[in-house]
Amino acid sequence: MAPTDLLPGAAKAAEPSPVRARLTRILEGAEFPALSKQIIDTLSALDDDANSLQRLANVVLREYSLTLSVVKTANSVHYRRGARPIQSATHAMMMLGARTVRQLAGSLLLFENYARKSPELKELMLLSLLTANHARAAATRLQLQDPEEAHLSGMFRNLGEVLIAGHFPEDYQRIRALMRDDGRSETAAVKMVLGFPYVDLGAEVARHWGMPDAVVQGMRARAAASASQVAAVTAFSHELTQALYKLDASDTDIAAAVDEVLAQHGAKVKLTREQIGGVVTDALEETRELFINPGISTDRLRFRQLATAARAALGDSVTAQEGDGGQEPHAATELTLRARLRLELEDIVDPASGVSIGAVLLQALEAIVRGGPFDRVVACFLTADRLSLVARTGLGDGVEQLIPQFEFPVSVRGGPIVALTQQRQAVYLPSDRSFSTLEMRWAQQMGIPQFGVFPLIVLGKVVGCIYADRLAGPVPDRATVRFAKSIAELIVDAIGRRRNA
């Protein structure tokens, strides 16, 4: 046989599988690599040390819904230890630990990325979030060791369909048309258009992101074949979501579908009908925040539809509210947030709280970022020989790129940050006064239209400063600058008390 006779077979053998071919096209897309990096970076932050928590804090604070989710999780019965509700995400993260936070972050990063792209993707991500919240609530009632692992598995259960809808919308429409117009099952329609089930693509991407094995097991789990209790809960939660919230289904059809899910999964997910009503209520309440908050695209009508469908199927055991929970107007909420963040920080200033100065500093930086709000906040300290002012930690969007640039000699060459720190007076430019020539030159070089420096003076000695800026928007009013200054003073108090102790 001539060598050329082998070419067709060899070429065929070298062709990637349909799943790998789709994955390659997704990875080569314009936006997906950035999402992949965020998720991989988040999941790789394994430790509860200061660096891991700072990295995670920047991921968490970048997205409102993620900040909300972390704080609400720490305030849940499962985790809460104190009498006063937690307001600070960094405090919540320290309570939950990096592992739990990165699981929450992985889930919400996926939600934020795809929910903004189209109405269909928004609906898919809503259902994924409901599945995740069902899974966590069910795992908590079943007293599983790690409810957040169940949440992560639930969020990624439907990843394959989300990826096809997001990156191959024409193929996704063909699948929906085959189901709607030809009456084909989803399994058959997906196989006809893609040549593989959704879950195969989802599992490939989950592995690419380094997701735990439990997530992949949860993607493939079925009622009769679950590798673990978390996988069983994931499969149950997914099918419960699909049964409850199918668009255009009648109340009778929804109730019948829910009954079928309970019958199929009852052997492995041992929850009473009343407990399942509680699971659905918890999931709706968690999800409701995304519908009612002014910082997020809202759809209150859809939420009312969800709550109505759940009550039609499960009766009075579903007690989720449909309104806005009596939320305060946005401006009042902002002012209240400042007061609450400051109050929570005051609780840990005293060394008797047992909180390290690093943890105090991180929580203080969050208070300035969220309470201002400011885009970036950096804590700078003098070196032991007092010859340099160096950034030690920071929070805010893009602060990782800013910190390496903040190393200034304590001399006339140190620039405006050193000069303003040595003046021992807090200042925000151009709110308090106009820029000097030196300050204007530095600000233009850095691309910063406004910034503030709040010196840290401990026991009469300058030890560093807090730097804050906004890259866009109005110059903060005097109340906002006073708030930032008051937080810097609490940092000074915390350092001074620990030195005296």
Order of alpha helices (4+ residues) and beta strands (2+ residues): alpha-alpha-alpha-alpha-alpha-alpha-alpha-alpha-alpha-alpha-alpha-alpha-alpha-alpha-alpha-alpha-alpha-alpha-alpha-alpha-beta-beta-alpha-beta-alpha-beta-alpha-beta-beta-alpha
